[in-house]
Amino acid sequence: IQLIIYSIIFFPKKNILSIIFYNLFFIVFLNLVLTPLFNLITFDVPSRQPNYKITKEYKSGFFKGILSGKHFISTDEKGYRTNKKIDYNNKNENTLRIFTIGASTTEQGSTDDNKTWSSLLEIKLSKFTNKEIEVINAGMAGLRTEHHYITLKRIRKYKPDLVIFLLGINDWNHHVINSDKKYLISNYEIKYNYKKSILFNTFRNINKQINRKLTNKKKIDSKKITAFTSAEFDLEAYLSPQIDSLNIRKKIKKFRPTKVSEDYQYWLNLIVNECKTEDPICLFLDQPTAYKKNISNKLKKRLWMTPPNQDYTLSLDDLIFTSSIYNNWLRKKVTDNKLNFHLLSDKIEANTDYLIDDCHFSENGSQEVSDALASYINLSLKSILN
């Protein structure tokens, strides 16, 4: 873009070069102006397949002593994880409808329908009220706060009484991986992703074709990739090459942020503003992790999100520091705005009784999360149970 602008300045005369550069400038400018429209049309929140059913059996290996037996995993007509038939178009007056929003630690995509913390919360809350409890799990692996904001906007039409957010780790890993990213007009660039524009996608596709020709690579079947890398199909096969990242990845990156990323601030602020309206009530949870000093070697060898899918790792000290920055910022932001916050990270001990790896809950961990939430809701949000 700078080259085009400089070229217009240095080639002011009406020659072929000036005509070319003026046209290029017009194309770039038009693309910039239309980027919000492109973003609106193309942006979507990834979701689980509706009416999905699978049975996963854990026998030994990576999950020995943590997950065991057969796990039945399914979704409803909307792609959400629920344990009962939900009438989304009509809500009974005596129904307490709760949505849980987050990434893989909420979705728990390889855990039995009856063993996720969302489903266990439904059972435990029913002991405190005569209302019909519906807990709808809208979690999806890999999502960040920008997706959670869109999800919150979309589920409003289903009239939730309570929305529970568990977020953090994907946002700080995105920060780690993109730590050198700089913005010129931050709010504009964060809200309207330039990578969704026609111009960017055109050049990206051209670049792919050129690289394919140069490297002589055949087109890869994307369906095969999905089947192989999807954690719910074979979680052990996905994790096994990545675990013990603190020892296996020899390249260590230094990362000590002074504050959370601009992206995270922007989208979390939007969620907070949405939650300051009368309905629904929002409850925010910070992210429990295994990032603690003196954790056992058994748990340390299971770490892989340091960050995930990279050829480098942060040190354990930097992981502790970064997770604390994000959890503390979330707590302050929520409490400063007089919204509901629960310090979940204090309830989940950093050991293999409760965690599978960096942050994902074992069956016992899911029980602990549901116990902590049921207790908090009964004590601090009792009005919604009456």
TORMI-976752 format. One record per residue: x, y, z of N, C-alpha, C in turn; residue in one letter. Coordinates in steps of 0.05 Angstrom, whole numbers, plus 5000, padded with zeros to 4 digits. Layout:
REM residues N
> X  Y  Z  X  Y  Z  X  Y  Z  a
...
REM end
This chain:
REM residues 386
> 5017  4976  5000  5000  5000  5000  5018  5025  5000  i
> 5039  5024  5016  5057  5047  5017  5070  5052  4990  q
> 5078  5030  4977  5091  5031  4951  5072  5045  4931  l
> 5046  5038  4932  5027  5050  4913  5024  5080  4919  i
> 5022  5087  4944  5019  5116  4951  5044  5132  4942  i
> 5068  5121  4948  5093  5135  4940  5094  5137  4909  y
> 5085  5116  4896  5086  5117  4866  5068  5138  4855  s
> 5045  5143  4868  5027  5164  4858  5041  5191  4861  i
> 5055  5194  4883  5069  5220  4888  5091  5224  4868  i
> 5107  5203  4863  5130  5206  4846  5124  5204  4816  f
> 5100  5194  4809  5092  5193  4781  5066  5208  4777  f
> 5067  5235  4781  5043  5250  4779  5033  5255  4751  p
> 5051  5252  4732  5043  5256  4704  5025  5234  4694  k
> 5010  5241  4673  4992  5221  4662  5006  5203  4643  k
> 5022  5185  4654  5035  5165  4637  5024  5138  4646  n
> 5034  5117  4633  5023  5090  4638  5027  5082  4667  i
> 5050  5089  4679  5056  5082  4706  5036  5095  4726  l
> 5032  5121  4722  5013  5135  4739  4985  5123  4737  s
> 4977  5116  4713  4950  5104  4709  4948  5078  4724  i
> 4969  5062  4722  4969  5035  4735  4967  5039  4766  i
> 4984  5057  4776  4985  5061  4805  4960  5074  4816  f
> 4948  5092  4801  4923  5104  4810  4901  5083  4811  y
> 4901  5065  4792  4881  5044  4792  4885  5024  4815  n
> 4911  5018  4820  4917  5001  4843  4909  5014  4869  l
> 4914  5040  4872  4906  5054  4896  4876  5053  4899  f
> 4861  5057  4878  4832  5056  4879  4822  5029  4888  f
> 4835  5008  4878  4827  4980  4885  4832  4975  4915  i
> 4856  4984  4924  4863  4980  4953  4845  4996  4971  v
> 4839  5021  4963  4822  5038  4979  4793  5027  4980  f
> 4784  5018  4957  4757  5007  4956  4755  4981  4973  l
> 4776  4965  4972  4777  4941  4988  4776  4947  5018  n
> 4791  4968  5026  4792  4976  5054  4764  4985  5063  l
> 4751  5001  5047  4724  5011  5054  4704  4989  5055  v
> 4707  4969  5038  4688  4947  5038  4694  4924  5057  l
> 4718  4926  5069  4726  4904  5088  4705  4898  5109  t
> 4692  4918  5122  4671  4912  5141  4649  4895  5129  p
> 4641  4900  5104  4620  4884  5091  4630  4856  5087  l
> 4655  4853  5077  4666  4826  5072  4667  4811  5098  f
> 4675  4824  5120  4677  4811  5146  4650  4802  5155  n
> 4630  4819  5152  4603  4812  5160  4592  4788  5145  l
> 4598  4786  5119  4588  4764  5103  4603  4738  5109  i
> 4629  4740  5113  4645  4715  5115  4651  4706  5143  t
> 4649  4724  5163  4656  4716  5190  4635  4697  5202  f
> 4644  4676  5213  4625  4658  5226  4639  4644  5250  d
> 4623  4635  5269  4634  4621  5292  4633  4591  5285  v
> 4656  4578  5285  4656  4549  5280  4638  4535  5301  p
> 4623  4515  5292  4605  4501  5310  4606  4471  5305  s
> 4597  4456  5325  4596  4427  5321  4574  4419  5302  r
> 4577  4396  5290  4558  4385  5271  4532  4379  5286  q
> 4509  4388  5276  4483  4382  5289  4477  4352  5288  p
> 4463  4342  5308  4454  4314  5310  4477  4295  5306  n
> 4499  4301  5319  4524  4285  5317  4524  4264  5339  y
> 4533  4240  5333  4535  4219  5352  4561  4202  5348  k
> 4575  4197  5369  4599  4180  5368  4604  4167  5395  i
> 4615  4143  5394  4623  4130  5418  4653  4127  5419  t
> 4665  4137  5440  4694  4136  5444  4701  4119  5467  k
> 4719  4100  5464  4727  4082  5486  4756  4087  5494  e
> 4760  4092  5519  4787  4097  5530  4796  4071  5545  y
> 4817  4059  5535  4826  4034  5548  4851  4038  5564  k
> 4870  4051  5553  4896  4055  5567  4911  4078  5554  s
> 4937  4075  5553  4953  4095  5539  4953  4122  5552  g
> 4950  4143  5536  4952  4170  5545  4932  4177  5568  f
> 4909  4165  5567  4888  4172  5586  4885  4152  5610  f
> 4904  4134  5612  4903  4114  5634  4900  4128  5661  k
> 4880  4120  5676  4876  4131  5703  4862  4158  5703  g
> 4856  4169  5679  4844  4196  5678  4816  4195  5665  i
> 4815  4183  5641  4790  4177  5627  4788  4147  5623  l
> 4765  4136  5627  4763  4107  5624  4736  4099  5613  s
> 4735  4075  5600  4710  4064  5591  4699  4077  5566  g
> 4674  4072  5560  4661  4083  5536  4648  4110  5542  k
> 4652  4128  5524  4641  4155  5527  4623  4160  5502  h
> 4598  4166  5508  4579  4172  5486  4578  4203  5483  f
> 4583  4212  5459  4585  4241  5453  4566  4248  5431  i
> 4549  4268  5437  4529  4276  5417  4523  4306  5417  s
> 4509  4315  5397  4499  4343  5396  4470  4343  5388  t
> 4456  4365  5393  4428  4367  5386  4425  4380  5359  d
> 4401  4389  5352  4395  4400  5326  4410  4426  5320  e
> 4419  4440  5341  4434  4465  5337  4464  4461  5338  k
> 4473  4436  5344  4501  4431  5346  4512  4435  5374  g
> 4493  4439  5393  4501  4443  5421  4500  4416  5436  y
> 4515  4414  5458  4515  4390  5474  4494  4393  5496  r
> 4474  4377  5496  4452  4378  5516  4445  4349  5524  t
> 4432  4347  5547  4424  4320  5556  4394  4317  5556  n
> 4380  4336  5544  4351  4334  5542  4342  4349  5517  k
> 4318  4344  5508  4307  4358  5485  4300  4386  5493  k
> 4312  4405  5478  4308  4434  5484  4289  4445  5463  i
> 4268  4458  5472  4250  4473  5454  4260  4501  5452  d
> 4277  4506  5432  4291  4532  5430  4271  4555  5423  y
> 4249  4548  5410  4230  4569  5402  4211  4576  5424  n
> 4207  4558  5443  4188  4564  5465  4201  4556  5491  n
> 4201  4575  5510  4213  4570  5536  4191  4571  5557  k
> 4189  4549  5573  4170  4548  5594  4177  4568  5616  n
> 4156  4579  5629  4161  4599  5650  4176  4588  5674  e
> 4173  4562  5678  4186  4549  5701  4213  4537  5694  n
> 4224  4546  5672  4250  4536  5662  4273  4555  5668  t
> 4294  4545  5679  4319  4560  5683  4338  4551  5661  l
> 4342  4569  5641  4359  4562  5618  4387  4574  5621  r
> 4407  4557  5620  4435  4565  5623  4451  4557  5599  i
> 4466  4576  5588  4485  4570  5566  4513  4571  5578  f
> 4530  4552  5570  4559  4553  5577  4574  4559  5551  t
> 4591  4580  5552  4605  4589  5529  4635  4588  5534  i
> 4650  4576  5516  4679  4574  5519  4691  4558  5496  g
> 4715  4548  5500  4728  4532  5480  4728  4503  5489  a
> 4751  4489  5485  4751  4460  5490  4747  4453  5520  s
> 4754  4471  5538  4750  4465  5566  4721  4467  5574  t
> 4705  4479  5557  4676  4480  5561  4663  4457  5544  t
> 4671  4456  5519  4659  4435  5502  4664  4407  5512  e
> 4689  4402  5521  4697  4375  5530  4689  4354  5509  q
> 4699  4358  5484  4690  4343  5461  4696  4314  5461  g
> 4712  4304  5479  4718  4275  5481  4709  4263  5507  s
> 4691  4278  5521  4680  4268  5546  4651  4261  5544  t
> 4642  4240  5557  4615  4231  5555  4594  4253  5561  d
> 4572  4252  5548  4550  4272  5551  4543  4276  5580  d
> 4544  4255  5596  4536  4256  5624  4559  4263  5643  n
> 4583  4268  5632  4606  4272  5649  4619  4299  5645  k
> 4609  4316  5627  4619  4343  5624  4611  4359  5648  t
> 4625  4381  5654  4618  4397  5677  4591  4411  5672  w
> 4585  4416  5647  4559  4429  5640  4536  4411  5648  s
> 4537  4385  5640  4516  4366  5646  4514  4360  5675  s
> 4537  4359  5689  4537  4354  5717  4525  4378  5733  l
> 4530  4402  5723  4519  4426  5735  4488  4425  5734  l
> 4478  4416  5712  4449  4413  5709  4437  4396  5730  e
> 4449  4373  5735  4440  4355  5756  4442  4367  5784  i
> 4464  4380  5789  4469  4390  5816  4451  4415  5822  k
> 4446  4431  5803  4429  4454  5807  4400  4446  5812  l
> 4392  4424  5801  4364  4414  5804  4358  4408  5834  s
> 4378  4404  5850  4374  4399  5879  4367  4424  5894  k
> 4372  4447  5882  4368  4473  5896  4342  4487  5888  f
> 4328  4476  5868  4305  4490  5858  4284  4471  5847  t
> 4259  4480  5845  4238  4465  5833  4235  4471  5803  n
> 4252  4489  5793  4250  4496  5765  4262  4473  5748  k
> 4254  4473  5723  4266  4455  5703  4292  4467  5694  e
> 4314  4453  5698  4341  4464  5691  4349  4454  5664  i
> 4357  4473  5647  4368  4466  5620  4396  4479  5619  e
> 4416  4462  5617  4444  4472  5613  4452  4465  5585  v
> 4457  4485  5568  4464  4481  5540  4493  4488  5536  i
> 4509  4469  5527  4537  4472  5524  4543  4481  5495  n
> 4550  4507  5493  4556  4519  5467  4586  4521  5462  a
> 4602  4507  5478  4631  4508  5475  4641  4495  5449  g
> 4664  4504  5439  4675  4494  5415  4705  4497  5416  m
> 4720  4475  5412  4749  4476  5414  4762  4497  5396  a
> 4782  4510  5407  4798  4529  5391  4787  4557  5390  g
> 4763  4562  5400  4751  4589  5398  4764  4609  5418  l
> 4762  4634  5410  4773  4656  5427  4750  4675  5434  r
> 4758  4696  5448  4737  4715  5458  4721  4728  5436  t
> 4733  4733  5413  4718  4745  5391  4695  4726  5383  e
> 4699  4700  5384  4678  4681  5377  4657  4680  5399  h
> 4666  4682  5424  4648  4681  5447  4629  4705  5447  h
> 4638  4728  5437  4621  4751  5435  4599  4746  5415  y
> 4606  4736  5392  4586  4730  5371  4566  4708  5381  i
> 4577  4688  5395  4559  4668  5406  4539  4679  5426  t
> 4548  4697  5443  4530  4710  5462  4508  4726  5448  l
> 4516  4740  5427  4495  4755  5412  4475  4736  5399  k
> 4484  4713  5390  4466  4695  5375  4447  4680  5394  r
> 4457  4674  5418  4440  4657  5435  4419  4674  5450  i
> 4420  4700  5448  4401  4717  5462  4372  4710  5454  r
> 4369  4702  5429  4342  4696  5419  4330  4672  5433  k
> 4347  4656  5446  4337  4632  5460  4330  4638  5489  y
> 4332  4663  5497  4324  4673  5523  4338  4659  5547  k
> 4365  4659  5547  4378  4647  5570  4375  4664  5595  p
> 4374  4651  5618  4373  4665  5644  4401  4670  5654  d
> 4419  4652  5648  4447  4654  5657  4466  4645  5635  l
> 4487  4660  5631  4508  4652  5612  4534  4650  5627  v
> 4547  4627  5626  4572  4623  5640  4595  4623  5619  i
> 4615  4640  5624  4638  4641  5606  4663  4629  5620  f
> 4676  4611  5606  4702  4600  5614  4721  4606  5591  l
> 4739  4625  5595  4756  4633  5573  4784  4641  5582  l
> 4802  4643  5563  4829  4653  5570  4852  4640  5554  g
> 4855  4614  5556  4880  4601  5546  4884  4604  5516  i
> 4862  4602  5500  4866  4606  5471  4873  4635  5464  n
> 4863  4653  5480  4870  4682  5476  4899  4688  5482  d
> 4909  4677  5504  4937  4683  5510  4956  4667  5492  w
> 4948  4644  5482  4965  4630  5463  4965  4644  5436  n
> 4942  4656  5429  4941  4672  5404  4960  4696  5407  h
> 4961  4707  5431  4979  4730  5437  5008  4721  5434  h
> 5014  4698  5445  5042  4688  5444  5050  4684  5415  v
> 5033  4671  5399  5040  4664  5372  5042  4689  5354  i
> 5025  4710  5361  5024  4734  5345  5036  4758  5360  n
> 5056  4753  5377  5067  4774  5394  5080  4797  5379  s
> 5088  4793  5354  5100  4814  5338  5080  4830  5322  d
> 5054  4824  5325  5034  4837  5309  5030  4866  5319  k
> 5029  4884  5300  5025  4912  5306  5001  4923  5290  k
> 4986  4941  5303  4963  4953  5290  4968  4983  5284  y
> 4957  4992  5262  4957  5020  5255  4932  5034  5266  l
> 4909  5022  5261  4884  5031  5272  4872  5007  5286  i
> 4879  5003  5311  4874  4977  5325  4844  4969  5325  s
> 4826  4986  5333  4798  4979  5335  4786  4970  5308  n
> 4794  4985  5287  4784  4978  5260  4795  4951  5251  y
> 4821  4947  5255  4834  4923  5246  4826  4898  5262  e
> 4820  4902  5287  4811  4880  5304  4782  4872  5297  i
> 4765  4892  5295  4737  4887  5289  4732  4877  5261  k
> 4747  4888  5242  4743  4880  5214  4768  4866  5204  y
> 4768  4840  5204  4791  4825  5197  4798  4828  5167  n
> 4820  4840  5161  4828  4845  5133  4832  4819  5118  y
> 4838  4797  5133  4842  4772  5120  4816  4760  5108  k
> 4793  4773  5115  4768  4765  5104  4761  4780  5078  k
> 4778  4799  5070  4772  4815  5047  4777  4800  5021  s
> 4765  4810  5000  4768  4797  4973  4797  4799  4964  i
> 4809  4823  4968  4836  4827  4958  4856  4808  4972  l
> 4853  4806  4998  4872  4788  5013  4868  4759  5004  f
> 4843  4751  5002  4838  4723  4994  4847  4717  4965  n
> 4844  4737  4948  4853  4734  4920  4883  4729  4919  t
> 4899  4746  4933  4928  4743  4934  4936  4718  4948  f
> 4921  4710  4969  4928  4685  4983  4924  4661  4965  r
> 4903  4661  4949  4898  4639  4931  4919  4638  4909  n
> 4927  4661  4899  4948  4663  4879  4974  4652  4890  i
> 4980  4660  4915  5004  4651  4928  5004  4620  4932  n
> 4981  4609  4939  4979  4580  4943  4984  4566  4917  k
> 4973  4576  4895  4977  4563  4869  5006  4564  4860  q
> 5019  4587  4865  5047  4590  4858  5064  4571  4874  i
> 5059  4570  4901  5074  4552  4918  5070  4522  4911  n
> 5045  4516  4903  5039  4488  4896  5055  4481  4870  r
> 5057  4500  4851  5072  4495  4827  5101  4492  4832  k
> 5111  4510  4850  5140  4510  4856  5149  4485  4871  l
> 5132  4477  4890  5139  4453  4907  5129  4427  4896  t
> 5112  4430  4875  5101  4406  4861  5085  4388  4881  n
> 5070  4402  4898  5053  4387  4918  5026  4382  4906  k
> 5016  4358  4911  4989  4352  4903  4969  4364  4922  k
> 4945  4369  4913  4924  4379  4930  4917  4359  4951  k
> 4916  4368  4976  4911  4350  4998  4881  4349  5004  i
> 4871  4325  5010  4843  4321  5016  4837  4333  5044  d
> 4822  4355  5045  4817  4368  5070  4800  4350  5089  s
> 4784  4333  5077  4768  4315  5094  4785  4296  5110  k
> 4807  4287  5097  4825  4268  5110  4840  4283  5133  k
> 4847  4308  5128  4860  4323  5149  4842  4326  5173  i
> 4816  4333  5168  4797  4336  5190  4794  4311  5206  t
> 4792  4288  5192  4789  4263  5205  4813  4256  5222  a
> 4836  4264  5213  4861  4257  5228  4866  4275  5252  f
> 4862  4301  5247  4870  4320  5268  4848  4326  5288  t
> 4823  4320  5282  4801  4326  5301  4805  4311  5327  s
> 4806  4327  5349  4812  4315  5375  4791  4294  5383  a
> 4766  4298  5374  4746  4279  5384  4747  4252  5369  e
> 4760  4251  5346  4762  4225  5332  4785  4208  5344  f
> 4808  4220  5348  4830  4205  5361  4847  4225  5376  d
> 4838  4232  5400  4852  4252  5416  4880  4244  5423  l
> 4883  4218  5428  4910  4208  5435  4929  4211  5412  e
> 4921  4205  5388  4938  4208  5364  4945  4237  5359  a
> 4926  4255  5366  4931  4284  5362  4951  4294  5383  y
> 4949  4285  5408  4965  4296  5429  4992  4283  5432  l
> 4994  4257  5426  5019  4242  5431  5044  4256  5419  s
> 5043  4266  5394  5068  4278  5383  5074  4305  5396  p
> 5055  4317  5411  5059  4344  5421  5066  4345  5451  q
> 5058  4324  5466  5062  4325  5495  5091  4327  5503  i
> 5095  4335  5528  5122  4339  5539  5137  4360  5524  d
> 5122  4381  5516  5133  4402  5499  5155  4418  5514  s
> 5154  4420  5540  5175  4434  5555  5203  4422  5551  l
> 5203  4395  5547  5228  4381  5544  5235  4376  5514  n
> 5214  4369  5499  5219  4361  5471  5226  4385  5453  i
> 5213  4408  5457  5218  4431  5440  5243  4446  5451  r
> 5264  4445  5436  5289  4456  5445  5291  4486  5444  k
> 5275  4498  5426  5275  4527  5422  5256  4539  5443  k
> 5267  4557  5460  5251  4569  5481  5248  4599  5475  i
> 5223  4607  5475  5216  4635  5469  5211  4650  5495  k
> 5222  4674  5497  5217  4691  5520  5192  4707  5516  k
> 5173  4705  5535  5148  4720  5532  5138  4729  5559  f
> 5140  4755  5565  5131  4766  5590  5114  4791  5584  r
> 5089  4788  5576  5073  4811  5569  5067  4829  5593  p
> 5066  4855  5589  5058  4873  5610  5028  4876  5613  t
> 5014  4868  5592  4984  4869  5592  4973  4849  5572  k
> 4948  4845  5573  4935  4826  5554  4934  4839  5527  v
> 4929  4823  5506  4930  4833  5479  4907  4852  5474  s
> 4911  4869  5454  4890  4888  5446  4865  4874  5436  e
> 4869  4852  5422  4847  4836  5413  4829  4827  5436  d
> 4842  4815  5456  4828  4805  5479  4813  4827  5494  y
> 4826  4850  5497  4814  4873  5510  4789  4882  5495  q
> 4792  4884  5469  4770  4894  5452  4745  4877  5455  y
> 4749  4850  5450  4726  4833  5450  4714  4828  5478  w
> 4731  4827  5498  4721  4823  5525  4705  4847  5534  l
> 4714  4871  5526  4699  4895  5532  4671  4894  5520  n
> 4669  4884  5496  4643  4882  5483  4625  4862  5498  l
> 4637  4840  5506  4621  4820  5522  4611  4832  5548  i
> 4629  4846  5562  4622  4859  5587  4599  4879  5583  v
> 4601  4895  5561  4579  4914  5556  4553  4900  5550  n
> 4554  4878  5536  4529  4862  5531  4518  4852  5558  e
> 4536  4843  5576  4527  4831  5601  4517  4852  5621  c
> 4522  4877  5616  4513  4898  5634  4483  4905  5630  k
> 4471  4894  5609  4443  4897  5605  4428  4879  5624  t
> 4402  4882  5626  4387  4867  5646  4387  4837  5643  e
> 4384  4827  5619  4384  4798  5614  4404  4791  5592  d
> 4417  4768  5593  4417  4749  5615  4437  4757  5637  p
> 4437  4743  5659  4458  4746  5679  4482  4732  5668  i
> 4506  4744  5672  4531  4732  5662  4549  4725  5686  c
> 4562  4702  5684  4581  4693  5704  4607  4686  5689  l
> 4629  4699  5698  4655  4694  5685  4672  4677  5704  f
> 4686  4658  5691  4705  4641  5705  4733  4645  5694  l
> 4753  4646  5711  4780  4647  5701  4789  4619  5694  d
> 4812  4617  5680  4821  4591  5669  4840  4576  5688  q
> 4831  4553  5699  4849  4536  5714  4870  4524  5696  p
> 4895  4522  5705  4916  4511  5688  4935  4494  5706  t
> 4952  4479  5692  4973  4464  5706  4998  4481  5710  a
> 4997  4507  5703  5020  4524  5704  5025  4534  5733  y
> 5037  4517  5748  5044  4522  5776  5072  4513  5782  k
> 5085  4526  5800  5112  4517  5808  5110  4490  5822  k
> 5130  4474  5818  5133  4448  5832  5110  4428  5825  n
> 5099  4430  5801  5080  4409  5792  5095  4383  5788  i
> 5081  4361  5789  5093  4335  5787  5104  4331  5759  s
> 5125  4314  5757  5136  4307  5730  5115  4294  5713  n
> 5097  4279  5725  5076  4265  5710  5058  4285  5695  k
> 5051  4306  5709  5034  4327  5696  5051  4344  5677  l
> 5075  4350  5685  5092  4367  5668  5097  4354  5640  k
> 5099  4327  5640  5104  4313  5615  5079  4312  5597  k
> 5056  4320  5608  5031  4320  5592  5026  4347  5580  r
> 5042  4367  5586  5037  4394  5575  5044  4395  5545  l
> 5027  4411  5531  5032  4414  5502  5022  4441  5491  w
> 5006  4455  5506  4995  4481  5497  5014  4503  5507  m
> 5039  4502  5498  5059  4520  5510  5074  4539  5491  t
> 5064  4548  5468  5036  4545  5457  5034  4520  5439  p
> 5009  4513  5431  5005  4488  5416  5014  4491  5387  p
> 5022  4468  5375  5028  4466  5346  5050  4485  5337  n
> 5070  4490  5355  5092  4507  5347  5118  4491  5351  q
> 5140  4502  5339  5166  4489  5341  5182  4500  5365  d
> 5170  4517  5381  5183  4528  5405  5164  4526  5429  y
> 5174  4532  5452  5158  4532  5476  5166  4556  5494  t
> 5148  4564  5511  5154  4582  5532  5166  4566  5555  l
> 5179  4579  5573  5188  4565  5598  5164  4563  5616  s
> 5166  4546  5636  5144  4543  5655  5139  4569  5670  l
> 5161  4583  5677  5158  4609  5691  5143  4629  5674  d
> 5148  4630  5648  5134  4648  5630  5105  4640  5627  d
> 5100  4614  5627  5072  4605  5625  5056  4613  5650  l
> 5069  4610  5673  5056  4619  5698  5051  4649  5697  i
> 5070  4664  5688  5068  4693  5687  5045  4701  5668  f
> 5045  4690  5644  5026  4698  5624  4997  4691  5632  t
> 4993  4666  5643  4967  4658  5651  4957  4675  5674  s
> 4975  4684  5692  4967  4702  5714  4959  4729  5704  s
> 4974  4740  5684  4966  4766  5672  4938  4765  5662  i
> 4931  4744  5647  4904  4742  5635  4883  4737  5656  y
> 4887  4718  5674  4867  4713  5694  4862  4737  5712  n
> 4883  4751  5720  4880  4774  5737  4866  4797  5723  n
> 4873  4801  5698  4860  4822  5682  4830  4817  5679  w
> 4823  4792  5674  4795  4784  5671  4780  4790  5697  l
> 4792  4781  5719  4779  4786  5745  4774  4815  5751  r
> 4794  4832  5746  4791  4860  5751  4770  4873  5733  k
> 4771  4866  5707  4752  4877  5688  4723  4871  5696  k
> 4719  4846  5703  4691  4837  5710  4682  4849  5736  v
> 4699  4848  5756  4690  4859  5782  4688  4890  5782  t
> 4705  4903  5767  4703  4932  5764  4676  4940  5752  d
> 4665  4923  5735  4640  4928  5722  4616  4916  5737  n
> 4622  4907  5762  4602  4896  5780  4586  4873  5768  k
> 4601  4856  5753  4589  4832  5743  4599  4808  5759  l
> 4588  4785  5754  4594  4761  5770  4620  4747  5761  n
> 4637  4742  5780  4662  4729  5775  4667  4707  5796  f
> 4677  4684  5786  4684  4662  5804  4712  4653  5799  h
> 4728  4652  5820  4757  4645  5818  4759  4615  5816  l
> 4753  4604  5792  4754  4575  5789  4782  4564  5791  l
> 4802  4580  5783  4829  4570  5784  4838  4562  5811  s
> 4826  4573  5832  4833  4566  5860  4820  4539  5868  d
> 4800  4530  5853  4785  4506  5860  4797  4481  5848  k
> 4812  4484  5826  4822  4461  5812  4852  4458  5817  i
> 4860  4438  5831  4889  4434  5837  4903  4425  5812  e
> 4928  4433  5810  4945  4426  5787  4957  4398  5790  a
> 4940  4378  5785  4950  4350  5786  4933  4334  5767  n
> 4942  4309  5762  4929  4292  5743  4903  4280  5753  t
> 4895  4285  5778  4869  4278  5787  4847  4295  5774  d
> 4855  4320  5768  4835  4339  5758  4841  4349  5729  y
> 4866  4347  5720  4873  4357  5694  4885  4335  5677  l
> 4877  4334  5651  4889  4316  5632  4916  4326  5622  i
> 4917  4352  5620  4941  4365  5609  4943  4393  5620  d
> 4949  4413  5602  4952  4441  5611  4927  4452  5624  d
> 4903  4445  5614  4879  4458  5623  4854  4442  5621  c
> 4854  4419  5607  4830  4403  5603  4824  4385  5626  h
> 4798  4384  5633  4790  4370  5658  4787  4340  5654  f
> 4796  4326  5674  4790  4297  5676  4761  4293  5685  s
> 4753  4269  5689  4726  4264  5699  4723  4275  5727  e
> 4744  4272  5744  4743  4284  5771  4744  4314  5770  n
> 4759  4325  5750  4760  4354  5747  4733  4365  5740  g
> 4718  4352  5722  4691  4360  5715  4673  4361  5739  s
> 4676  4341  5756  4660  4340  5781  4667  4365  5799  q
> 4692  4371  5801  4700  4394  5817  4690  4420  5806  e
> 4691  4423  5780  4681  4448  5767  4651  4451  5772  v
> 4636  4429  5768  4607  4431  5772  4600  4435  5801  s
> 4615  4423  5819  4610  4428  5848  4614  4458  5855  d
> 4637  4469  5845  4643  4496  5851  4622  4516  5840  a
> 4613  4510  5816  4594  4528  5803  4566  4526  5816  l
> 4558  4501  5822  4532  4497  5835  4531  4511  5861  a
> 4553  4509  5877  4554  4523  5903  4554  4553  5899  s
> 4569  4563  5880  4570  4592  5876  4542  4603  5868  y
> 4529  4589  5849  4503  4598  5839  4482  4597  5862  i
> 4483  4576  5878  4464  4574  5900  4468  4595  5921  n
> 4493  4604  5925  4499  4624  5945  4497  4653  5935  l
> 4507  4658  5911  4510  4685  5900  4489  4693  5880  s
> 4477  4673  5867  4456  4679  5846  4430  4665  5852  l
> 4424  4664  5878  4401  4648  5887  4375  4657  5875  k
> 4373  4683  5868  4349  4694  5857  4339  4680  5831  s
> 4358  4670  5815  4350  4657  5790  4339  4629  5796  i
> 4345  4618  5819  4335  4591  5826  4307  4592  5838  l
> 4298  4616  5847  4272  4618  5859  4249  4621  5839  n
REM end
